[in-house]
Amino acid sequence: MVSVSMFSASPSSFNLSFHFGLGNNWNFRTFARPSACLSQESRNLEPSKKQDKTSGIGKTRSATKDQIVISDVRISQQESSPPLVTALKASAEQNAAAFHFPGHNRGRAAPSSLTQLIGLKPFLHDLPELPELDNLFSPRGPILDAQQQAASLFGSLETWFLVGGTTCGIQAAIMATCSPGEILILPRNSHISAISAMVLSGAVPKYIIPDYNFDWDIAGGITPSQVETAIKEVDKEGQKPAAVLVTSPTYHGICSNLSEITQLCHSRGIPVIVDEAHGAHLGFHPQMPNSAMHQGADLAVQSTHKVLCSLTQSSMLHMSGSLVDREKISRCLQTLQSTSPSYLLLASLDAARAQISENPETMFGKALQLAIETKSMIRKISGISVLDAQSFPNFPAIDPLRLTIGFQQLGLSGYEADEILYEDHEIICELVETQSITFAMNLGTCREHVQRLVSGIKHLVAASASTPAAKRKVEGGNSAPFADIETSLIPRDAFFSGKRRVSIENSLGEVCGELICPYPPGIPVMVPGETITKKALDYLLDVRSKGAVISGASDPQLSSIVVCNM
Ligand SMILES: Cc1ncc(COP(=O)(O)O)c(C=O)c1O
């Protein structure tokens, strides 16, 4: 069990005791290990050797049937060659007599139902923390190399690879900046990971109600003046916020003015954390909005797997400046992440970085051009609207690769339109909501799929025109569920308090005991500790009737709800 007192341990003693005490994948390190290999202890204590371009002391093992010979070989690294991918390749190519985890034994015992689907290679490269593959929590070799190259590409002082998605990066960022009882300023429509981070850290939320476009039924970002007001309100209560969290871009691509927000926060010594889950590609083209790191953020967490091309669940946490303690970030990540990180995920981060490094300025040129053309074609279809910067005039930019299409004029909900596009045209979107559907465009988006989308929408318009108007429902006019929030307990106290179940009719005025979140888009409507309002109840019942999955609620039908015993 990792205790809070570990935060005061010195970094080196912490790392050593943690790994030797809890890691289950160190025992095999004695396996076939001649003196050429560093012991684990000396690896941990040794200063990094991996600063230059010819980095990477790889250990290749030439194998005969009976004998394994290990020799030190310096792997020459090209500027763009991914160090962790290279190390994984070399390690998988050994003819090792493997007595280590995972039990599929480099694919020898892989379940055939899966190998028939994906082949043996993923299993062959699904290796544990072997010495030549470095250690995620105490990197000295190819992981350090890979993270440093990522830091240089994304403009950070330090970058951490994450195997628990942006979810664990947000949790680590909030735990590292907010101690129990300290105040975190954040948008009310923050991702669920920010809420669980407050349960973990004991932070007290100070919510900012985001801009809301009622025609689209979509929340925007937060403005510098909203942040300033929140800081002043906290100040009036004699406190100083421990951190400010901003989600930028949002799921719909709306970018907040991070430069101004970071300036006003830094002038008061407050660190800014950016949930940049949807923005790992930002800044990699002159027509793209700037990334959070380039706008002065202290911490930015990016889902590399969302718009860039790493494997699902792999993300990066970037740090800049000196307001945040890097040791605390490391320890929080160590507390939150698996002691058996997947090298497929880690190597995919390295590979995604290398892919962009090949041509960072122009990589997104084609995708951007296609996105511009697509939007222009769709705008010409009568009855269809495209979300653009004018829909959120208080915000400086919108991600050009995010395409949100509205069906309000047709009297169709996003859920109904999605069903038609999927059933009739096999078009699969990223996000469906009451008034709109959002499509994610990326490096893999091709013209043929865009044409299918455009013609699918044209068919949908034609079909809806032939449907008698009386049969069409005009959905909409919902009010934002985030207004009028009353917090009775902080998320952590509510999480651990006694609970009981009441019928939905009797829940009004009770303190919510569960996190209730229509998914997508994964924005909590009720957070544990908040008083249940009529507005929030009406919104939930409404989106449920339109097809949203209500995640987090123990009764997904929402006929009952768990509340806190007060
Ligand atoms: C705004 C936002 N933040 C954070 C996350 C969590 O990201 P991940 O899935 O990488 O854990 C998501 C996921 O959809 C998100 O939309």
The ligand as an SDF file (V2000), in Angstrom:
LIG
                    3D

 16 16  0  0  0  0  0  0  0  0999 V2000
  -12.0150   16.4780  -21.8300 C   0  0  0  0  0  0  0  0  0  0  0  0
  -11.4920   15.1200  -21.4770 C   0  0  0  0  0  0  0  0  0  0  0  0
  -10.5510   15.0250  -20.5260 N   0  0  0  0  0  0  0  0  0  0  0  0
  -10.0150   13.8370  -20.1660 C   0  0  0  0  0  0  0  0  0  0  0  0
  -10.4310   12.6730  -20.7780 C   0  0  0  0  0  0  0  0  0  0  0  0
   -9.8220   11.3760  -20.3440 C   0  0  0  0  0  0  0  0  0  0  0  0
   -8.9480   10.9390  -21.3200 O   0  0  0  0  0  0  0  0  0  0  0  0
   -8.4590    9.4250  -21.4180 P   0  0  0  0  0  0  0  0  0  0  0  0
   -9.5400    8.6760  -22.1370 O   0  0  0  0  0  0  0  0  0  0  0  0
   -7.1890    9.5120  -22.2090 O   0  0  0  0  0  0  0  0  0  0  0  0
   -8.2420    8.9100  -20.0500 O   0  0  0  0  0  0  0  0  0  0  0  0
  -11.4140   12.7280  -21.7850 C   0  0  0  0  0  0  0  0  0  0  0  0
  -11.8690   11.5010  -22.4400 C   0  0  0  0  0  0  0  0  0  0  0  0
  -12.7360   11.4750  -23.2640 O   0  0  0  0  0  0  0  0  0  0  0  0
  -11.9640   13.9730  -22.1370 C   0  0  0  0  0  0  0  0  0  0  0  0
  -12.9110   14.0730  -23.0700 O   0  0  0  0  0  0  0  0  0  0  0  0
  1  2  1  0
  2  3  1  0
  2 15  2  0
  3  4  2  0
  4  5  1  0
  5  6  1  0
  5 12  2  0
  6  7  1  0
  7  8  1  0
  8  9  2  0
  8 10  1  0
  8 11  1  0
 12 13  1  0
 12 15  1  0
 13 14  2  0
 15 16  1  0
M  END
$$$$
